[in-house]
Amino acid sequence: MAANNTPQVPENPFILVDGSSYLFRAFYAPPHLTNSAGEPTGAIYGVVNMLRSLIKKYKPSHMAVVFDAKGKTFRNDMYEAYKANRPPMPDDLRSQIAPLHAIVKALGLPLLCIDNVEADDVIGTLARQAGDQGRFTLISTGDKDMAQLVNEHVMLINTMTDTLLDEQGVVDKYGVQPQQIIDYLALMGDSSDNIPGLPKVGEKTALAMLQGMGSIDAMYKDPDAVAKLEFRGAKSMPDKLREHEDILLLSRELATIRLDVDLDGIKPEGLGITDPDREELIRLYKECEFRRWLDEVLQEGAVTEQAAGKPAPADSTAAAISHDNYHVITTDDELQKWLTRLEQADAFAFDTETTSLNYMEAELVGVSVALKAGEAAYIPVAHDYPGAPDQLDRKHVLDAFKPLLESETVGKIGQNLKYDSHILRRYGIRLAGIKNDTMLASYVFNSVASRHDMDSLSLQYLGHRPISFEDVAGKGAKQLTFNQIGLEQAAPYAAEDADVTLRLHEKLWAAVNDVPSLMKVLQDIELPLVPILVDMEQRGVQIDAQLLAKQSNEIALELAKLEEQAYTIAGEEFNLGSPKQLQTILFEKLQLPIRKKTPKGAPSTAEEVLQELALDYPLPDVIMRHRGLSKLKSTYTDKLPKMVNPRTQRIHTSYHQAVTATGRLSSSDPNLQNIPIRTEAGRRVRKAFTAPENYRIMAIDYSQIELRIMAHLSQDKNLLEAFSKGRDIHKATASEVFSLALDEVSSEQRRRAKAVNFGLIYGMSAFGLARQLDIPRHEAQNYMDKYFERFPGVLDYMERTREQAKRDGYVETLFGRRLHLPEIRAQNAMRRKGAERAAINAPMQGTAADIIKYAMIKVANFMQREVPQDQAWMIMQVHDELIFEVHKDHVERWQKELVRIMEDAVKLDVPLIAEAGVGDNWDEAH
């Protein structure tokens, strides 16, 4: 096949898949999925997803998925140390092999495992046979060794990067011809396969040698000619070639893929794709909990049937979503007819189409509604591309919709209605009567089951892939905004959004309604919070941009000092932000102990590793401080001034209700939850959050809320008593653990008791506590043992919670929010232990999240009723803290009321304490 810049795959290629290569790559790539039984499924998902993509794209009639067989191969006979450095296969990967093989077979795909050879050799042999017949072969692999197989009849595809490699592609990528790849690999060696290669010859040297001499054989015909080539070390190369000839020739043999494996009569023409075993696929997809693929088999037939153009099975009852009953409303008559129907409905689905995702900048382009599944309408108001048809006036449409959208009696259903509320606010409409938000319903039903965007939910619950924004708007720099999209494309897209949202509502409402406690969380917490978050986001926060600029300069000076310190300790300059250079300095030059390795076997420089090393070594400590300051500078002091809205002169974050697993709010652009408070630099950033003239910042936060929740949930008598009597809980704990009177507890003993209190909330082990307090492990264990002796109710609660989590697969907050733990039954002990720790912490963290949300709702309702609009507003929520702007003349009055409301937000068996602070900026107030 002639090489060109854009390789073209002929129709109906013979496809050979390097199953073993993809299995490992899929295992280490996210997402690390598990089913509800805790069994890992991520590698299965990754490989099957890749197979599906290949089949859909190339529609082959013949293919094979090839895996390495168990045991040693002929290469081990040649060289005993071949692949000897490879660690044993992880248990969580090994357990996925059998179900993956079963799915491959159930899909009707030929699966091959041939003893005594590797998958590469089987693929090479089949590709040669197909080539001899004049048939084109596409090999799916990520392995560079396979480049030696490329010729006019063979091309490689890497489905992870969606790149094709023909003969010219091999030259462009590696610098050598496909027939030179074996020698290239032999010269360099391969540490992962333990192929020795020529000592101290790397990629550049191997390339120079082959470009100059052509092959290893040519080098041995005239070794002295190698010395005349222009690369470093060329003069010593002839001697090296002679000295290591046996090793180099062995390396070449090891790197050569065999093309003559005895396949016991298996030929390319015998590897046709057969009809899938639908019953077996249904069983396997259910077992692995691949819901979307299960829906596909139930509704449309397996992907292999679809690729072959076969009709859906006769027993398929579900139909694809039809657009036949979608309407485009461009006249006032049609608008009034639809409005009348909407006004008479109990509820309808509603969605906006806009010019931007930024809620402070977006302008309305159109509105879509759906009354029942399959019946929807789009009302365009601002498509302004050349030749756009006449549309209704935006103001006219919004004036007509305003009474309906602000009515409490007709229910509104949407997907992320907070965004739509913002858009309507821009035009003077306050959305009311929210019946359901499918994003929030999905989140409440199971916060970790899937992503909660409409496209993901549609696939999961409806088995339908909606029209994507990219389908109608394009991608990248040339992507259109919605106002530029033709109505013939925009209308089905927009109407489908409303239709799919209505269908999702029906499914999710029924699912949530089956668990009354979840319906209560949805209706009493999440849905009422939506307009409150809209108010806060619209209000925004004032910042002092000049102060932040000054802080940026100060941090830059601190970073320069830290860099100098790092260079001094390391004895050389290096890039502190480069993991590779850091690995070399820490683990090769300074010989620091390796605490953890990356999936590829390199020493890890992850944050938790550096934190541990920083306890004993100066350089990791400097690196950690440098990282913290760099992040603070790039994320906040440099970035915040650029985020000031020119219209309001304030910054406007986005709060997210459907992101964290535990129910806590998160925020982005900017992320207000992650400004560090334990460091002086972080506190300085909070100083830049300032009050307007004549106003003060008031911050009210719950004191030790998770410990109080622990007391309530565990019902431990000593803990309940300590809180009920208003004792210093850390001092009271120290008094119990160290058997001392309260007034005899030292500050150091209180500090240790505090570490125990908070450590237990997060499921900390004795090892973790020992590390935090810098004490021997046995001493930390002694503290924990004494704690559980004095607070037995806490230990009972922890054991009870672990058992419940293992039994049910979830734990619950005090208010019935379920926190699912998919890895609680994982075979991998580390992941299972992590899930057990999460099981203990999640009810406390989740209950704290519910309490702050209840507080926000009650505070907002009170302020709406009682507080004049110019006296106070709620502007931020961060963890267990609410932040307000309050007029300086009314601080005392509203502080007292707001603290009271927060303390009375819910009733626990111990008092909830809210503490208020006031200042000219957030730091002063906290």
Secondary structure as the mmCIF struct_conf table of DSSP 4:
data_model
#
loop_
_struct_conf.conf_type_id
_struct_conf.id
_struct_conf.beg_label_comp_id
_struct_conf.beg_label_asym_id
_struct_conf.beg_label_seq_id
_struct_conf.end_label_comp_id
_struct_conf.end_label_asym_id
_struct_conf.end_label_seq_id
BEND BEND1 ASN A 5 THR A 6
HELX_LH_PP_P HELX_LH_PP_P1 VAL A 9 PRO A 10
BEND BEND2 GLU A 11 ASN A 12
STRN STRN1 PHE A 14 ASP A 18
HELX_RH_AL_P HELX_RH_AL_P1 GLY A 19 TYR A 28
BEND BEND3 ALA A 29 PRO A 30
HELX_LH_PP_P HELX_LH_PP_P2 PRO A 31 PRO A 31
STRN STRN2 THR A 34 THR A 34
TURN_TY1_P TURN_TY1_P1 SER A 36 ALA A 37
BEND BEND4 GLY A 38 GLY A 38
STRN STRN3 PRO A 40 PRO A 40
HELX_RH_AL_P HELX_RH_AL_P2 GLY A 42 TYR A 58
BEND BEND5 SER A 61 SER A 61
STRN STRN4 HIS A 62 HIS A 62
STRN STRN5 MET A 63 VAL A 66
HELX_LH_PP_P HELX_LH_PP_P3 ASP A 68 ALA A 69
BEND BEND6 LYS A 70 GLY A 71
HELX_RH_AL_P HELX_RH_AL_P3 PHE A 74 MET A 78
TURN_TY1_P TURN_TY1_P2 GLU A 80 ASN A 85
HELX_LH_PP_P HELX_LH_PP_P4 ARG A 86 PRO A 90
HELX_RH_AL_P HELX_RH_AL_P4 ASP A 91 ALA A 106
TURN_TY1_P TURN_TY1_P3 LEU A 107 GLY A 108
STRN STRN6 LEU A 111 LEU A 112
TURN_TY1_P TURN_TY1_P4 ASP A 115 ASN A 116
BEND BEND7 VAL A 117 VAL A 117
HELX_RH_AL_P HELX_RH_AL_P5 ALA A 119 ASP A 132
TURN_TY1_P TURN_TY1_P5 GLN A 133 GLY A 134
STRN STRN7 THR A 137 SER A 140
HELX_RH_3T_P HELX_RH_3T_P1 LYS A 144 LEU A 149
STRN STRN8 ASN A 151 ASN A 151
TURN_TY1_P TURN_TY1_P6 GLU A 152 HIS A 153
STRN STRN9 VAL A 154 ASN A 158
TURN_TY1_P TURN_TY1_P7 THR A 159 ASP A 162
STRN STRN10 THR A 163 LEU A 165
HELX_RH_AL_P HELX_RH_AL_P6 GLU A 167 TYR A 174
BEND BEND8 GLY A 175 VAL A 176
HELX_RH_3T_P HELX_RH_3T_P2 PRO A 178 GLN A 180
HELX_RH_AL_P HELX_RH_AL_P7 ILE A 181 MET A 188
STRN STRN11 ASP A 190 ASP A 190
TURN_TY1_P TURN_TY1_P8 SER A 191 ASN A 194
STRN STRN12 ILE A 195 ILE A 195
BEND BEND9 LEU A 198 LEU A 198
TURN_TY1_P TURN_TY1_P9 PRO A 199 LYS A 200
HELX_RH_AL_P HELX_RH_AL_P8 GLU A 203 MET A 213
BEND BEND10 GLY A 214 SER A 215
HELX_RH_AL_P HELX_RH_AL_P9 ILE A 216 LYS A 221
HELX_RH_AL_P HELX_RH_AL_P10 PRO A 223 VAL A 226
TURN_TY1_P TURN_TY1_P10 ALA A 227 LYS A 228
BEND BEND11 LEU A 229 PHE A 231
TURN_TY1_P TURN_TY1_P11 ARG A 232 GLY A 233
HELX_RH_3T_P HELX_RH_3T_P3 ALA A 234 SER A 236
HELX_RH_AL_P HELX_RH_AL_P11 MET A 237 GLU A 243
TURN_TY1_P TURN_TY1_P12 HIS A 244 HIS A 244
HELX_RH_AL_P HELX_RH_AL_P12 GLU A 245 ALA A 255
HELX_LH_PP_P HELX_LH_PP_P5 THR A 256 ARG A 258
BEND BEND12 LEU A 259 LEU A 259
TURN_TY1_P TURN_TY1_P13 ASP A 264 GLY A 265
HELX_RH_3T_P HELX_RH_3T_P4 PRO A 268 GLY A 270
STRN STRN13 GLY A 272 GLY A 272
HELX_RH_AL_P HELX_RH_AL_P13 ARG A 278 CYS A 288
TURN_TY1_P TURN_TY1_P14 GLU A 289 GLU A 289
HELX_RH_AL_P HELX_RH_AL_P14 ARG A 291 GLN A 299
TURN_TY1_P TURN_TY1_P15 GLU A 300 GLU A 300
HELX_RH_AL_P HELX_RH_AL_P15 VAL A 303 ALA A 307
TURN_TY1_P TURN_TY1_P16 ALA A 308 GLY A 309
HELX_LH_PP_P HELX_LH_PP_P6 LYS A 310 PRO A 313
TURN_TY1_P TURN_TY1_P17 ALA A 314 ASP A 315
HELX_LH_PP_P HELX_LH_PP_P7 ALA A 320 SER A 322
TURN_TY1_P TURN_TY1_P18 ASP A 324 ASN A 325
STRN STRN14 TYR A 326 VAL A 328
BEND BEND13 THR A 331 THR A 331
HELX_RH_AL_P HELX_RH_AL_P16 ASP A 332 GLN A 344
BEND BEND14 ALA A 345 ASP A 346
STRN STRN15 ALA A 347 THR A 354
BEND BEND15 THR A 355 THR A 355
BEND BEND16 LEU A 357 LEU A 357
TURN_TY1_P TURN_TY1_P19 TYR A 359 GLU A 361
STRN STRN16 LEU A 364 LYS A 372
TURN_TY1_P TURN_TY1_P20 ALA A 373 GLY A 374
STRN STRN17 GLU A 375 PRO A 380
BEND BEND17 VAL A 381 VAL A 381
BEND BEND18 TYR A 385 TYR A 385
TURN_TY1_P TURN_TY1_P21 PRO A 386 GLY A 387
HELX_LH_PP_P HELX_LH_PP_P8 ALA A 388 ASP A 390
HELX_RH_AL_P HELX_RH_AL_P17 ARG A 394 LEU A 405
TURN_TY1_P TURN_TY1_P22 GLU A 406 GLU A 406
BEND BEND19 GLU A 408 VAL A 410
STRN STRN18 GLY A 411 GLY A 414
BEND BEND20 GLN A 415 ASN A 416
HELX_RH_AL_P HELX_RH_AL_P18 LEU A 417 ARG A 426
TURN_TY1_P TURN_TY1_P23 TYR A 427 GLY A 428
STRN STRN19 ILE A 434 ASP A 437
HELX_RH_AL_P HELX_RH_AL_P19 THR A 438 PHE A 445
TURN_TY1_P TURN_TY1_P24 SER A 447 VAL A 448
BEND BEND21 ALA A 449 SER A 450
BEND BEND22 ASP A 453 ASP A 453
HELX_RH_AL_P HELX_RH_AL_P20 MET A 454 LEU A 457
HELX_RH_PI_P HELX_RH_PI_P1 SER A 458 LEU A 462
HELX_LH_PP_P HELX_LH_PP_P9 PRO A 466 SER A 468
HELX_RH_AL_P HELX_RH_AL_P21 PHE A 469 ALA A 473
BEND BEND23 LYS A 475 LYS A 475
HELX_RH_3T_P HELX_RH_3T_P5 GLY A 476 LYS A 478
HELX_LH_PP_P HELX_LH_PP_P10 GLN A 479 THR A 481
HELX_RH_3T_P HELX_RH_3T_P6 PHE A 482 GLN A 484
BEND BEND24 ILE A 485 ILE A 485
HELX_RH_AL_P HELX_RH_AL_P22 LEU A 487 ASN A 513
TURN_TY1_P TURN_TY1_P25 ASP A 514 ASP A 514
BEND BEND25 VAL A 515 VAL A 515
HELX_RH_AL_P HELX_RH_AL_P23 PRO A 516 VAL A 521
HELX_RH_PI_P HELX_RH_PI_P2 LEU A 522 GLU A 526
HELX_RH_AL_P HELX_RH_AL_P24 LEU A 527 ARG A 539
STRN STRN20 VAL A 541 VAL A 541
STRN STRN21 ILE A 543 ILE A 543
HELX_RH_AL_P HELX_RH_AL_P25 ALA A 545 ALA A 570
TURN_TY1_P TURN_TY1_P26 GLY A 571 GLY A 571
BEND BEND26 GLU A 572 GLU A 572
TURN_TY1_P TURN_TY1_P27 LEU A 576 GLY A 577
HELX_RH_AL_P HELX_RH_AL_P26 PRO A 579 GLN A 583
HELX_RH_PI_P HELX_RH_PI_P3 THR A 584 LYS A 589
BEND BEND27 LEU A 590 LEU A 590
STRN STRN22 LYS A 597 LYS A 597
TURN_TY1_P TURN_TY1_P28 PRO A 599 LYS A 600
BEND BEND28 GLY A 601 GLY A 601
HELX_LH_PP_P HELX_LH_PP_P11 ALA A 602 ALA A 602
STRN STRN23 PRO A 603 PRO A 603
HELX_LH_PP_P HELX_LH_PP_P12 SER A 604 SER A 604
HELX_RH_AL_P HELX_RH_AL_P27 GLU A 607 ALA A 614
TURN_TY1_P TURN_TY1_P29 LEU A 615 ASP A 616
HELX_RH_AL_P HELX_RH_AL_P28 PRO A 618 LEU A 632
HELX_RH_PI_P HELX_RH_PI_P4 LYS A 633 THR A 637
TURN_TY1_P TURN_TY1_P30 ASP A 638 LYS A 639
HELX_RH_3T_P HELX_RH_3T_P7 LEU A 640 MET A 643
TURN_TY1_P TURN_TY1_P31 PRO A 646 THR A 648
BEND BEND29 GLN A 649 ARG A 650
STRN STRN24 ILE A 651 ILE A 651
STRN STRN25 SER A 654 HIS A 656
BEND BEND30 GLN A 657 GLY A 663
STRN STRN26 SER A 666 SER A 668
BEND BEND31 ASP A 669 PRO A 670
BEND BEND32 LEU A 672 LEU A 672
TURN_TY1_P TURN_TY1_P32 GLN A 673 ASN A 674
BEND BEND33 ILE A 677 THR A 679
HELX_RH_AL_P HELX_RH_AL_P29 GLU A 680 LYS A 687
TURN_TY1_P TURN_TY1_P33 ALA A 688 ALA A 688
STRN STRN27 PHE A 689 THR A 690
HELX_LH_PP_P HELX_LH_PP_P13 ALA A 691 PRO A 692
TURN_TY1_P TURN_TY1_P34 GLU A 693 ASN A 694
STRN STRN28 TYR A 695 TYR A 702
BEND BEND34 SER A 703 GLN A 704
HELX_RH_AL_P HELX_RH_AL_P30 ILE A 705 SER A 714
HELX_RH_AL_P HELX_RH_AL_P31 LYS A 717 SER A 724
TURN_TY1_P TURN_TY1_P35 LYS A 725 GLY A 726
HELX_RH_AL_P HELX_RH_AL_P32 ILE A 729 VAL A 737
TURN_TY1_P TURN_TY1_P36 PHE A 738 SER A 739
HELX_RH_3T_P HELX_RH_3T_P8 LEU A 742 GLU A 744
HELX_RH_AL_P HELX_RH_AL_P33 SER A 747 ILE A 761
TURN_TY1_P TURN_TY1_P37 TYR A 762 GLY A 763
HELX_RH_AL_P HELX_RH_AL_P34 ALA A 766 LEU A 773
TURN_TY1_P TURN_TY1_P38 ASP A 774 ASP A 774
HELX_RH_AL_P HELX_RH_AL_P35 ARG A 777 ARG A 790
HELX_RH_AL_P HELX_RH_AL_P36 PRO A 792 ASP A 808
BEND BEND35 GLY A 809 GLY A 809
STRN STRN29 TYR A 810 GLU A 812
TURN_TY1_P TURN_TY1_P39 LEU A 814 PHE A 815
STRN STRN30 ARG A 818 HIS A 820
TURN_TY1_P TURN_TY1_P40 PRO A 822 ARG A 825
BEND BEND36 GLN A 827 ASN A 828
HELX_RH_AL_P HELX_RH_AL_P37 ALA A 829 GLU A 866
BEND BEND37 VAL A 867 VAL A 867
TURN_TY1_P TURN_TY1_P41 GLN A 869 GLN A 871
STRN STRN31 ALA A 872 VAL A 878
TURN_TY1_P TURN_TY1_P42 HIS A 879 ASP A 880
STRN STRN32 GLU A 881 HIS A 887
HELX_RH_3T_P HELX_RH_3T_P9 LYS A 888 HIS A 890
HELX_RH_AL_P HELX_RH_AL_P38 VAL A 891 GLU A 903
TURN_TY1_P TURN_TY1_P43 ASP A 904 ASP A 904
BEND BEND38 ALA A 905 VAL A 906
BEND BEND39 ASP A 909 VAL A 910
STRN STRN33 ALA A 914 GLY A 919
BEND BEND40 ASP A 920 ASP A 920
STRN STRN34 ASN A 921 ASN A 921
HELX_RH_AL_P HELX_RH_AL_P39 TRP A 922 ALA A 925
#
